[in-house]
Amino acid sequence: MSAFTEYISESFIELKTKVSWTSWAEAQRLTVTVAVFSVIFSLSVWGVDILISEILDFYFNAIKS
């Protein structure tokens, strides 16, 4: 158990001292960028889904008649 505790302790020290973190402003800017592209991508997938659904409805209604 001591090795595990030492590992966790060293991990926190490494995160505080050896990792270079982006600035808060940069992190906010990147978060907004990811959120915007996620919304755009999800709307695109939704649009394609609706389009394919309409095409399939038209096709199956045409062959049913």
N, C-alpha and C positions, 0 to 999 in steps of 0.2 A: 504494500500500500504506500510505502514511503516513496518508491520510485514513481508512482502515479502522481502523488502530490508534488514531487520535485518537477516532473514533466509539466504539470499545469502551471506551476510557479514560473518556470523558465519560459513557457509559452507567453505568459502575460508580460514578462520583462522584455522579451523579444518584440512583442507587438508595440510596446511603449517606446522602445529605444531604437530598434533596427529597421522598422517598417516606415517607409515614406508615404504618408497619407496626403491625399489631395486636400486643397483648402476647402473651407466650408462653402464658399461661393461656387467653386468648381463642382463640388458634389451636388449642390442645388441645381446648377445649370444642366449637368448631365442627367439628373433625375427628371427634370422637366422634359428634356429631349427624349428620353426613353418613354416617358408617359405619353407624349404627343405621338410618337411613332407607333406605340402600342395601340392607341385609339385609332389612328389611321389604318393600321394593319387589320384590326378587328372589324372596322367598318368595311374594308375591302373584302374580307372573307365573308362577312354577312351579305354584302351585295352579290358576290359570286354565288353564294348559297341560294339566295332568292332567285337569281337569274336561272340557275340550273333547275331549281324547283319548278319554275314557270315553264321552262322548256319541256321538262318531263311531263308536267300536267298536260300541256298542249299535245305532246306526242301520244300519250296514253288515251286522251280523249279523242284524238283523231283516229287511232286504230280501233277504239271501242265502237265508234259509230259505223 
